[in-house]
């Protein structure tokens, strides 16, 4: 049987974004990035909502050049 793994960055009080839909409070570091890459390398499918997909679609073309030090694909 396959597993579903859910990953999200949320505030202690359960918010995904700020009141103006900003995500500037999402603070990540090397440890978080390495953990995320490990998780991504262990799955074969990602499911995004529309808003997340649109944000990521703009980011994907530049990811590799910005993050080669993490050993990403």
N, C-alpha and C positions, 0 to 999 in steps of 0.2 A: 504494500500500500504506500502511496506517495504521501509526503508531508507538505503542509502549507506553513511557511515561515513568514511571519509578519514583522517588519521593522519600521519603526517610526520615531521621529524626534518630537517629543511633546513636552510641554511644561508640566511642572508638578501639579498644577490645577487643571490639566487636561487639554490645553490649547495647542494647536498645530501651527498657528500663525498669529501675528499681532493684530490689533484692532483695525489697522489699515491694510491688512493682508500681507504685511511684511514678514520676511523670514530672517531678518538680520540678527535675531537672537540665537540662531542655530550656530553654536560654536563647536567646531570640530578640531581635532588635533591628530598627530601621527598615529596614536593608538586607535582612535576611532576609525581613521581611514584604513588602516591595516585590517581591522576587524571587518569593516564593510567589504573590502576587497576579498577577504577570506570567505565571507558569506556569499558574495556574488559568484565566486569561483565554485561554490558548492551547489549551485542551482542551475536549472536549465531553462527556466521561464521566469520572466518578470511581468507583473501586472501593475499598471499605473492607472490612476484616474486621469481625466482629461487635462486638468491643470498641471499636475505633476509631469505628465507626458510632454506637454508644450514647453515647460521649463527645461526638462531634460533634453528635448530635441534640439534646443538652441545650444546646449552645453556640450553634447556628445562630440561634435566635430573638433572641439579644442581640447578635450580631456587628455588624450595621449601626450600631447606636447607639454602639458602642464604638470603631469603626474608620473613621468617616467621613473622617478626615484622609488615609487611604491611597487614597481614590478607589475603593473597592470598590463592587460592584454592590449 
